[in-house]
Amino acid sequence: MASIAPARRVDGRLPNQLRPVKIVADYLKFAEGSVLIRVGDTRVICAATIEDRVPGWMRGKGSGWVTAEYSMLPRAGTERSQREASTGRVGGRTHEIQRLIGRSLRAVIDLPRLGERTITLDCDVIQADGGTRTASITGAYVALARALNRYGMGHLVTAQVAAVSVGIADGRLLLDLNYAEDSGSEVDFNVVMLDSDRFVELQGTAEHKAFGRDQINQMVDLAAAGIRQLFALQQEAIRADAPE
């Protein structure tokens, strides 16, 4: 069984401690809602766009849609990565992450009452040090909420959602893994949770050896405690410089 040992990590954090998180609202001038979210050394720009149209397969149904796109700058990491635009296709990892972000945000919006509108969340990683998908979800929620508040549609937000990673490394249970911890972890989990303590997604992988159900419970409990802290930070960012 993994344990939350008191020994500090390489970056000085306790095992159950989040990295420093800062959410800068209205980071982009023209987007309906936008933030820069900083989670440790990970930086993601999240922008929400509201359009009075829906995909063709939804026309005439009277309901709205929320979708997401995710990308990483070539020098977001320690080495340059190739732009996906230059390859002419979206990679499998990118496709998986943007679908996850879309699912997470659709879980907190009253789509029928949104009407035939599409909200697109663009999440662009400008610096990556682990947890880019969870930071994108956490930041995209704030961008979405601020965009809807701006246009008098805040009542369409039915819940709050945030995400964090958790894992086991060297037999220790760790919250909010950075890249070094993630790359060397025995188990890696991504947890997406609503403020009702219900879950949108649990993504768990054993990198070296299988894990047990008791370890799943430990990881989910640790992640939930971290996400509750993120909820408070999200609310502060949503209220920041709110129009009268």
Order of alpha helices (4+ residues) and beta strands (2+ residues): beta-beta-beta-beta-alpha-alpha-alpha-beta-alpha-beta-beta-alpha-beta-beta-alpha
